[in-house]
């Protein structure tokens, strides 16, 4: 069986609800909204993985050594090139970049190369969305863990968290 896997930061319910409230004013505009339960910040998109590689991919999170860090989401913007509305941090904290780097490095042992595009942290709020003016957002998120998740067929939630790791040095 092939699964589409990704490592992500999964906000607690209170943060996901705050993101949903912050974008509520946009809900009158036609777009394909991300369900509140599915809001997350992708760290590394692994992609389709054959069953025999699952253990290796999951182990990539086992020896990550990153201290908890604070993420401050500062705005909601439109990404014109792919029609997304996203919540973005003003800048990426070093803990976030270190976490992404360690996961990418660990995935090399599975024969999986890092994505070539520069990492751009964001939470996708909606797809197929028209242009909007940037909106301020003031959301503080103390990040204490990360997850390995998979996409699943649309029946309720689009994603399923498979494993969770606590950040610790």
Buried (B, 14 or more C-beta within 10 A) or exposed (E): EEBBBBBBBBBEEEBBEBBBEBBEEBEEEEBEBBEBBBBBBBBBEBEEBEEEBBEBBBBBBEEBEBEEBEBEBBBBBBBEEEBBBBBBBEEBBEBBBBBBBBBBEBBEEBEBEBEEEEBEBBBBBBEEBEEBEEBEBEBEBEBEEBBBBBBEEEEEEBBEEBBEBEBEE
